[in-house]
Amino acid sequence: MTHQRIQDVGKEVRYNRIVNPETGKMVLIPLDHGVILGPMTGIEHPAETIRQVADGGADGVIINSGIARSVIKPI
């Protein structure tokens, strides 16, 4: 049971990093389309796209592990 509680605390901590505490809401932008559909106009440069999304006020982005590996240091 303790293991489950630790996992729940971890999920809550991660959730609270992206939810707006004033509204209880979040804006997540999916940028993982390229995995299914191939390269798409507008996300050829994912690091720049993620910067623009963050500058626009989004709380988070949904990306695949390949994009994460390529953008983690540039961002």
N, C-alpha and C positions, 0 to 999 in steps of 0.2 A: 504493500500500500504506500509506503514512503516513496518508492521510486515513482509511482504515478503522481504523487503530490509535487515532487521536484519537477517533473515534466510540465505540470500545470502552471507552476510558477514561471518556468522558462517561457512558456507560450504567452503568459500574461505580460511578462517583461517585453518580449518582442512586439506584441500587439500594441502596447502602450507607447512604443517608439513611433508608431505610424498613425495612431488615431489622434484626432484633434481633441484635446481635453475639454475644450469649451463646448463643443457640439456633439462629441461622441461619434463623429463621422470621419471618414477618410476618403481621399481621392487616390485611386490606384490606376496607373496607366499601363495597359498591357503592351509590351514591346517584344513579344515572343512569336509574332506572326511568321517571321522568316523561317522558322523551323518547319512549319507545315506547308507554307505557300512559296518558299524560296525568297530570295531578296526582294524587298518591296521599296518602292519610292518613298523617301522620307526617313528610312532607318538604315541607310547604307553606312552611316557613320554613327554607330550606337552611342559612343561616349558623348558626342556633341548633342545628339538627340536627348539623352538623359539629362544633360546639363540644362537644355532648354525646358524640358519638362519640370525639373526642379525649380528653375527660375520662374516658371509659370505658376508655381504654388502647389504642385502635386505633392502628396504625402509619400508616395512610393511608386516604384515601377515593378512590373512583373517581367522577368527576363529568364532565359534558359541558362544553363550552366556554361555553355560555349560563349555566349555574350558576356556573362559575368566574368569569365577568365580574361576576356579581351579588354574589358573596361575598368576593372577594379583598380588598377594603378593610375590610369589617366584621370579618373574622377577623384 
